Amino acid sequence: MRLVGIVVFNDELVLDDVDRYPAYVLFTPALTPPFSTGPQGVVYGLRLSAGARGVPAVEQEIIRALPKGTTYSFHVTSVVEGQVDRTVRPEAIALAVFGAIAMLAALLISAQAIARQLQETDEDIKVLRALGASRSVIMGDGLLGVLGAVVLGSLLAAGVAIGLSPLSPVGPVRPVYPTPGPTADATVLGFGLLALIAGIGAVAVALAAWPASGPRRRGAAPRATRGSGLARLAARSGAPVSAVAGVRFALEPGYGRTAVPVRSALFGAALAVTIVVATLTFGSGLASLVSHPPLYG
């Protein structure tokens, strides 16, 4: 015999001492006939129409049909399937939680970007109101491009997910996964795509409806901004002019087309740090959970 490869059977993912032996050897059809005579061990695989409920009855029928003195053993694969399910369940739950966190982060980041985009059209909304545009026209003008970007971005996200699918699954099932390579899971991608479009679309509609519902004012002067409370506090406390100016440059957004996204930038930075910390903490907890099975039962 010549060894040409080592394989992992699908029932070798989760093993106890009983399951480790005997070790199986796969022969080619040409080499099999010389071993087909004389004492040997024969393995049969049966798929029962009644499932696990029919195992006891089938075992008794096989025992009665065997000649006296025959050595036999039964290996119920549903037990192994249960072991595998219990083994990968912590990772499955962890990936589901991570997906929910990623979805929430996507909604927050997209809401920030959409709000900034709609804020830049504030002057245009005033012009439309002055021309007598209705609320629906103003909303449609602001939403047309945003919703188009949401749909295209969601489709791009689905394409990236399909492109990264060869990296999955993770965990002990990866060596025997039957279909490696790019995979498009219709259930996951379908519901995920709809949730992404619906969630971000709802955020966009809510943000677009707020400026569109404002009062119609003719010739309204630009509203004065209150400025930054920290800048006023620094000025009253006798801080140097350079310090007060620096605080104002950092925290006062301004108004109109010259406004800068101060709050959005601060919120985005805080959100990014929070996501990084949460991801590292989540990964550390998952590694500890998987490496210590008594922690999850």
VEXVEXMI-28969 format. One line per 5 residues: their letters; for each residue x, y, z of N, C-alpha, C. Coordinates in steps of 0.05 Angstrom, whole numbers, plus 5000, padded with zeros to 4 digits. Example, Ala and Ser with C-alpha at 12.3 -4.5 7.8 and 13.67 -1.06 7.14 Angstrom:
AS = 5264,4886,5156,5246,4910,5156,5264,4934,5156; 5257,4955,5142,5273,4979,5143,5258,5001,5157
//
This chain:
MRLVG = 5017,4976,5000,5000,5000,5000,5018,5025,5000; 5008,5046,4987,5022,5071,4986,5004,5093,4997; 5013,5108,5017,4997,5129,5028,4997,5153,5009; 4974,5162,5001,4972,5185,4983,4958,5208,4996; 4948,5206,5019,4934,5228,5032,4922,5221,5059
IVVFN = 4917,5241,5075,4905,5237,5101,4879,5254,5101; 4857,5242,5108,4831,5256,5107,4820,5257,5135; 4800,5275,5139,4785,5277,5164,4756,5270,5158; 4746,5250,5171,4718,5243,5167,4700,5262,5182; 4675,5264,5172,4657,5283,5184,4648,5276,5212
DELVL = 4653,5251,5221,4646,5243,5248,4670,5245,5267; 4692,5258,5257,4716,5260,5274,4720,5289,5284; 4699,5305,5283,4701,5332,5292,4702,5333,5323; 4684,5319,5335,4682,5318,5364,4685,5289,5372; 4707,5282,5385,4712,5254,5391,4716,5250,5421
DDVDR = 4708,5227,5431,4716,5218,5457,4734,5194,5453; 4743,5182,5475,4762,5160,5473,4750,5136,5458; 4724,5132,5460,4711,5109,5447,4710,5113,5417; 4707,5138,5408,4704,5144,5379,4730,5144,5364; 4753,5144,5378,4779,5147,5364,4787,5121,5350
YPAYV = 4776,5098,5358,4784,5073,5346,4759,5058,5337; 4760,5042,5316,4784,5036,5299,4790,5059,5280; 4815,5061,5271,4823,5081,5251,4816,5070,5224; 4803,5086,5208,4794,5077,5181,4815,5082,5160; 4815,5064,5140,4833,5066,5118,4816,5065,5092
LFTPA = 4820,5083,5074,4805,5083,5049,4823,5071,5027; 4813,5049,5015,4827,5035,4993,4814,5043,4966; 4831,5041,4945,4820,5045,4919,4804,5021,4910; 4786,5023,4891,4771,4999,4882,4789,4976,4873; 4812,4982,4861,4829,4961,4851,4842,4946,4874
LTPPF = 4847,4959,4896,4860,4946,4919,4840,4933,4938; 4815,4940,4935,4795,4929,4954,4789,4899,4950; 4787,4888,4925,4779,4859,4923,4797,4840,4938; 4824,4844,4939,4840,4824,4954,4833,4823,4984; 4821,4845,4994,4814,4845,5022,4785,4838,5027
STGPQ = 4771,4830,5006,4742,4825,5009,4736,4796,5017; 4756,4780,5022,4751,4752,5031,4765,4748,5058; 4755,4730,5073,4766,4724,5099,4755,4742,5121; 4765,4738,5146,4755,4754,5168,4761,4783,5164; 4742,4800,5168,4745,4828,5165,4723,4843,5179
GVVYG = 4726,4868,5181,4705,4885,5192,4691,4900,5170; 4665,4899,5170,4649,4912,5149,4633,4934,5162; 4633,4957,5150,4618,4980,5161,4595,4987,5142; 4571,4988,5152,4548,4996,5137,4537,5023,5147; 4528,5040,5129,4516,5065,5137,4486,5065,5129
LRLSA = 4469,5069,5148,4440,5069,5143,4428,5096,5150; 4410,5105,5133,4395,5129,5138,4366,5120,5142; 4355,5124,5166,4329,5114,5173,4308,5135,5166; 4286,5125,5154,4264,5143,5147,4251,5154,5172; 4251,5139,5194,4239,5149,5219,4258,5166,5236
GARGV = 4282,5169,5226,4302,5185,5241,4311,5170,5266; 4319,5185,5286,4331,5173,5310,4310,5156,5325; 4284,5160,5321,4264,5144,5335,4264,5115,5326; 4274,5110,5302,4274,5082,5292,4299,5067,5298; 4318,5079,5312,4344,5066,5317,4341,5041,5333
PAVEQ = 4327,5040,5356,4325,5016,5372,4313,4992,5357; 4292,4997,5342,4279,4975,5327,4298,4964,5306; 4312,4981,5291,4330,4972,5270,4353,4957,5282; 4364,4966,5305,4385,4951,5318,4377,4923,5326; 4353,4920,5336,4344,4893,5344,4340,4875,5319
EIIRA = 4330,4886,5297,4327,4870,5273,4354,4861,5262; 4374,4879,5263,4401,4871,5254,4413,4849,5271; 4410,4852,5298,4421,4832,5316,4408,4805,5311; 4382,4804,5306,4369,4778,5301,4378,4766,5275; 4385,4783,5255,4393,4773,5229,4422,4763,5228
LPKGT = 4439,4771,5247,4467,4764,5246,4471,4735,5256; 4490,4720,5245,4497,4693,5255,4506,4695,5284; 4502,4673,5299,4511,4672,5326,4541,4674,5328; 4551,4689,5348,4579,4693,5352,4590,4717,5336; 4574,4730,5321,4583,4754,5306,4587,4777,5325
TYSFH = 4610,4791,5321,4616,4815,5337,4605,4839,5322; 4591,4856,5336,4579,4879,5323,4580,4903,5342; 4577,4926,5331,4575,4951,5347,4559,4971,5330; 4545,4988,5344,4528,5008,5331,4539,5036,5339; 4538,5053,5319,4547,5081,5323,4526,5099,5312
VTSVV = 4511,5112,5330,4489,5130,5322,4500,5158,5316; 4498,5166,5291,4509,5191,5283,4494,5215,5294; 4469,5211,5302,4454,5234,5313,4467,5243,5340; 4479,5224,5354,4493,5232,5378,4517,5250,5372; 4532,5243,5350,4554,5259,5342,4544,5287,5333
EGQVD = 4522,5287,5319,4511,5313,5309,4504,5331,5333; 4493,5318,5354,4487,5334,5378,4512,5345,5391; 4534,5329,5392,4559,5338,5403,4570,5361,5387; 4569,5359,5360,4579,5380,5343,4562,5406,5347; 4536,5403,5349,4519,5426,5353,4526,5440,5379
RTVRP = 4529,5425,5400,4536,5437,5426,4563,5450,5425; 4582,5439,5409,4608,5450,5408,4609,5476,5393; 4594,5478,5371,4595,5503,5354,4575,5523,5363; 4557,5516,5381,4536,5535,5389,4547,5561,5401; 4568,5560,5419,4578,5586,5429,4588,5604,5406
EAIAL = 4602,5593,5386,4612,5609,5364,4588,5619,5347; 4568,5603,5344,4545,5612,5328,4531,5636,5342; 4527,5633,5369,4515,5655,5384,4532,5680,5383; 4559,5676,5385,4577,5698,5385,4576,5713,5358; 4575,5698,5336,4574,5710,5310,4547,5725,5306
AVFGA = 4526,5714,5317,4500,5728,5315,4500,5754,5330; 4512,5754,5354,4514,5778,5370,4532,5799,5356; 4554,5789,5345,4572,5807,5330,4558,5819,5306; 4542,5803,5292,4527,5814,5270,4507,5836,5278; 4494,5832,5301,4476,5852,5311,4491,5878,5319
IAMLA = 4514,5875,5331,4531,5898,5337,4539,5913,5312; 4548,5898,5292,4556,5910,5266,4532,5924,5253; 4509,5912,5254,4485,5925,5243,4479,5951,5257; 4480,5951,5284,4475,5976,5299,4496,5997,5292; 4521,5989,5290,4542,6008,5282,4537,6019,5254
ALLIS = 4528,6002,5236,4522,6012,5209,4500,6032,5209; 4479,6027,5225,4457,6046,5226,4466,6073,5238; 4482,6072,5259,4491,6097,5271,4509,6113,5252; 4528,6099,5240,4546,6113,5222,4532,6124,5197; 4513,6108,5186,4498,6118,5163,4480,6141,5171
AQAIA = 4468,6140,5195,4451,6162,5204,4468,6188,5206; 4492,6185,5216,4510,6208,5218,4516,6219,5190; 4523,6202,5171,4530,6211,5144,4505,6223,5130; 4482,6211,5133,4458,6222,5121,4450,6249,5132; 4452,6251,5159,4446,6277,5172,4464,6299,5162
RQLQE = 4490,6292,5159,4509,6312,5148,4502,6320,5119; 4495,6300,5103,4488,6306,5075,4463,6323,5074; 4443,6317,5090,4418,6333,5090,4423,6361,5101; 4441,6363,5120,4447,6389,5132,4459,6408,5111; 4474,6397,5092,4486,6414,5072,4466,6426,5053
TDEDI = 4442,6414,5052,4421,6423,5034,4401,6442,5048; 4409,6452,5071,4390,6469,5086,4383,6495,5071; 4403,6507,5058,4398,6531,5042,4380,6525,5019; 4384,6502,5006,4367,6494,4984,4338,6490,4993; 4335,6479,5017,4308,6475,5027,4294,6502,5031
KVLRA = 4308,6522,5040,4296,6548,5043,4288,6560,5017; 4304,6555,4996,4297,6565,4969,4271,6551,4960; 4270,6524,4964,4246,6510,4955,4221,6519,4970; 4224,6524,4996,4201,6534,5011,4192,6561,5000; 4212,6578,4994,4205,6605,4984,4191,6603,4957
LGASR = 4197,6582,4941,4184,6579,4916,4157,6565,4918; 4149,6558,4943,4123,6545,4948,4123,6515,4946; 4146,6502,4948,4147,6473,4946,4134,6461,4970; 4120,6439,4965,4106,6425,4987,4126,6408,5003; 4116,6397,5025,4133,6380,5042,4142,6355,5028
SVIMG = 4124,6343,5012,4131,6319,4998,4152,6324,4977; 4151,6347,4964,4171,6354,4944,4198,6358,4957; 4199,6371,4979,4224,6376,4994,4236,6350,5003; 4219,6332,5014,4229,6306,5022,4239,6290,4999; 4224,6290,4977,4233,6275,4953,4259,6285,4942
DGLLG = 4263,6312,4943,4288,6323,4933,4312,6314,4950; 4308,6312,4976,4330,6304,4994,4334,6274,4995; 4313,6258,4989,4315,6229,4993,4323,6215,4968; 4320,6227,4945,4325,6212,4920,4353,6202,4918; 4372,6219,4922,4400,6210,4921,4408,6193,4945
VLGAV = 4397,6199,4968,4405,6184,4992,4395,6156,4990; 4370,6151,4983,4360,6124,4981,4374,6108,4959; 4381,6122,4936,4396,6108,4916,4423,6099,4926; 4436,6116,4942,4462,6108,4954,4458,6086,4974; 4436,6086,4989,4431,6064,5008,4428,6037,4994
VLGSL = 4413,6037,4972,4409,6012,4957,4435,6002,4945; 4450,6020,4932,4475,6012,4920,4495,6003,4941; 4496,6017,4963,4515,6009,4984,4508,5983,4997; 4482,5977,4999,4474,5951,5010,4480,5928,4991; 4476,5933,4965,4484,5913,4946,4514,5908,4946
LAAGV = 4529,5930,4949,4558,5927,4951,4566,5911,4975; 4552,5916,4998,4558,5900,5022,4552,5871,5018; 4531,5864,5004,4525,5836,4998,4546,5824,4981; 4556,5839,4961,4578,5829,4944,4603,5824,4960; 4610,5842,4979,4633,5838,4996,4630,5813,5013
AIGLS = 4605,5809,5024,4600,5786,5040,4604,5760,5024; 4595,5760,4999,4600,5736,4982,4629,5733,4977; 4644,5754,4972,4672,5753,4967,4688,5742,4991; 4679,5748,5015,4692,5739,5039,4682,5712,5049; 4662,5701,5036,4650,5676,5045,4670,5652,5046
PLSPV = 4691,5652,5028,4710,5629,5031,4725,5628,5057; 4725,5650,5073,4738,5650,5099,4721,5636,5120; 4696,5629,5114,4679,5615,5133,4673,5587,5122; 4664,5569,5139,4658,5573,5168,4684,5572,5185; 4681,5581,5209,4703,5580,5228,4698,5558,5248
GPVRP = 4718,5550,5262,4715,5530,5283,4720,5502,5273; 4712,5482,5288,4719,5454,5282,4706,5443,5257; 4685,5455,5246,4672,5444,5222,4686,5452,5196; 4705,5471,5198,4717,5480,5173,4732,5458,5157; 4747,5439,5171,4761,5419,5155,4743,5401,5138
VYPTP = 4718,5397,5146,4701,5379,5132,4677,5393,5119; 4679,5419,5116,4657,5434,5104,4654,5424,5075; 4629,5416,5067,4626,5403,5041,4629,5421,5017; 4624,5447,5019,4625,5464,4996,4642,5489,5002; 4669,5485,5001,4686,5508,5005,4685,5527,4981
GPTAD = 4694,5551,4985,4694,5571,4964,4672,5591,4967; 4668,5609,4948,4647,5630,4951,4619,5617,4953; 4604,5628,4972,4577,5618,4977,4559,5641,4981; 4535,5640,4969,4515,5660,4972,4491,5648,4987; 4490,5652,5013,4468,5642,5029,4444,5660,5025
ATVLG = 4424,5649,5012,4400,5666,5005,4386,5675,5030; 4384,5659,5050,4370,5666,5075,4384,5689,5089; 4410,5685,5094,4425,5706,5109,4428,5731,5092; 4437,5729,5067,4440,5753,5051,4414,5767,5045; 4393,5750,5040,4367,5762,5033,4356,5779,5056
FGLLA = 4354,5766,5080,4343,5781,5103,4362,5803,5111; 4389,5798,5110,4407,5819,5117,4406,5843,5099; 4403,5838,5073,4400,5860,5053,4375,5876,5058; 4353,5862,5062,4327,5876,5067,4329,5892,5093; 4341,5880,5114,4343,5894,5140,4361,5919,5137
LIAGI = 4382,5917,5121,4400,5939,5118,4386,5962,5102; 4373,5955,5080,4359,5975,5064,4336,5987,5080; 4320,5970,5093,4297,5981,5108,4306,5998,5132; 4327,5989,5147,4336,6004,5170,4347,6031,5163; 4366,6031,5144,4379,6056,5136,4359,6074,5121
GAVAV = 4341,6061,5105,4321,6077,5091,4302,6091,5111; 4294,6076,5132,4277,6089,5152,4290,6112,5166; 4316,6108,5172,4332,6130,5184,4333,6154,5165; 4337,6149,5140,4339,6171,5120,4312,6186,5118; 4290,6171,5117,4263,6184,5116,4258,6201,5140
ALAAW = 4265,6190,5164,4260,6205,5189,4277,6231,5189; 4302,6229,5180,4319,6253,5180,4310,6273,5159; 4301,6263,5136,4292,6281,5115,4265,6295,5122; 4249,6281,5137,4223,6292,5145,4225,6315,5164; 4247,6315,5180,4249,6336,5201,4253,6364,5189
PASGP = 4273,6368,5171,4276,6395,5159,4253,6401,5140; 4241,6381,5128,4219,6387,5109,4194,6397,5124; 4192,6390,5150,4168,6398,5165,4171,6425,5178; 4193,6439,5173,4197,6465,5186,4178,6486,5174; 4175,6509,5188,4156,6529,5179,4166,6543,5153
RRRGA = 4147,6552,5138,4154,6567,5113,4158,6596,5121; 4182,6606,5117,4187,6634,5124,4199,6648,5099; 4189,6671,5093,4199,6687,5070,4220,6707,5080; 4242,6706,5067,4263,6725,5074,4274,6722,5102; 4273,6698,5113,4283,6694,5140,4313,6697,5141
APRAT = 4322,6712,5161,4351,6717,5164,4364,6692,5176; 4389,6687,5170,4403,6665,5182,4402,6666,5212; 4395,6644,5225,4393,6644,5254,4421,6645,5266; 4422,6658,5289,4447,6661,5303,4452,6635,5319; 4476,6627,5319,4483,6603,5334,4492,6611,5362
RGSGL = 4486,6594,5381,4493,6600,5409,4523,6595,5413; 4536,6581,5396,4564,6576,5400,4568,6553,5420; 4593,6550,5428,4600,6528,5446,4599,6538,5475; 4586,6523,5492,4586,6529,5520,4613,6529,5532; 4630,6510,5523,4657,6508,5534,4673,6533,5526
ARLAA = 4669,6543,5501,4683,6567,5493,4674,6591,5509; 4648,6594,5515,4639,6616,5532,4650,6614,5560; 4651,6589,5570,4662,6585,5597,4692,6592,5598; 4707,6585,5577,4735,6592,5576,4739,6622,5574; 4722,6636,5560,4724,6665,5557,4718,6678,5584
RSGAP = 4697,6668,5598,4690,6681,5624,4711,6675,5645; 4724,6653,5643,4744,6645,5664,4771,6660,5660; 4773,6676,5640,4798,6691,5636,4819,6676,5622; 4812,6656,5607,4832,6641,5592,4844,6658,5570; 4869,6652,5561,4881,6668,5540,4864,6668,5514
VSAVA = 4868,6689,5499,4853,6691,5474,4858,6667,5455; 4883,6658,5454,4890,6636,5437,4875,6610,5446; 4872,6606,5472,4858,6583,5482,4828,6584,5475; 4816,6608,5479,4788,6612,5473,4783,6607,5443; 4800,6619,5427,4797,6615,5397,4801,6586,5390
GVRFA = 4819,6572,5402,4823,6544,5396,4799,6527,5404; 4787,6533,5427,4763,6518,5435,4740,6524,5416; 4737,6549,5407,4716,6555,5388,4720,6541,5361; 4745,6542,5352,4750,6528,5326,4745,6498,5329; 4749,6486,5352,4745,6457,5356,4716,6449,5360
LEPGY = 4700,6467,5373,4674,6458,5382,4651,6473,5370; 4655,6496,5356,4633,6511,5345,4630,6503,5315; 4606,6492,5308,4602,6482,5281,4598,6504,5260; 4590,6528,5268,4583,6548,5248,4555,6544,5238; 4549,6557,5215,4522,6556,5205,4522,6558,5174
GRTAV = 4502,6545,5162,4500,6546,5133,4520,6529,5118; 4527,6538,5094,4545,6522,5078,4573,6521,5089; 4580,6539,5106,4607,6539,5118,4608,6523,5144; 4586,6510,5152,4586,6495,5177,4604,6470,5174; 4615,6463,5196,4633,6439,5197,4620,6418,5216
PVRSA = 4624,6392,5210,4611,6372,5226,4625,6366,5253; 4624,6385,5271,4638,6381,5297,4626,6358,5312; 4600,6360,5317,4587,6339,5333,4590,6312,5319; 4587,6311,5293,4589,6286,5278,4617,6274,5281; 4637,6291,5279,4665,6282,5281,4670,6271,5309
LFGAA = 4661,6285,5330,4666,6276,5357,4650,6250,5362; 4625,6249,5352,4610,6225,5356,4622,6201,5341; 4631,6206,5316,4643,6185,5301,4669,6174,5314; 4685,6192,5325,4710,6184,5338,4703,6167,5363; 4684,6176,5379,4676,6161,5403,4664,6134,5395
LAVTI = 4648,6134,5373,4636,6108,5365,4658,6089,5355; 4678,6099,5340,4699,6082,5330,4715,6070,5353; 4722,6086,5373,4736,6075,5397,4719,6055,5411; 4694,6060,5414,4676,6041,5428,4674,6015,5413; 4673,6016,5386,4671,5991,5371,4697,5975,5373
VVATL = 4720,5989,5372,4745,5974,5375,4747,5961,5402; 4741,5976,5423,4742,5964,5450,4722,5941,5453; 4698,5945,5443,4678,5924,5445,4686,5899,5430; 4698,5903,5406,4707,5880,5390,4729,5864,5404; 4749,5878,5415,4771,5865,5429,4760,5850,5454
TFGSG = 4743,5863,5468,4731,5850,5492,4715,5826,5485; 4699,5829,5464,4682,5807,5454,4700,5784,5445; 4721,5789,5430,4738,5768,5420,4752,5754,5443; 4761,5769,5463,4774,5756,5486,4755,5739,5501; 4731,5748,5505,4711,5732,5520,4704,5707,5504
LASLV = 4701,5709,5478,4695,5686,5462,4717,5665,5463; 4742,5674,5461,4765,5656,5462,4765,5641,5489; 4760,5656,5510,4759,5643,5537,4736,5624,5539; 4713,5630,5527,4690,5612,5529,4695,5587,5514; 4706,5589,5490,4710,5565,5473,4732,5547,5485
SHPPL = 4752,5559,5496,4775,5544,5507,4768,5532,5534; 4746,5539,5547,4738,5528,5573,4709,5519,5571; 4704,5495,5559,4676,5485,5555,4659,5485,5580; 4670,5480,5604,4652,5480,5628,4638,5507,5632; 4649,5529,5621,4636,5555,5624,4609,5557,5611
YG = 4605,5541,5589,4579,5542,5576,4564,5516,5577; 4572,5498,5595,4556,5473,5599,4567,5450,5584
//
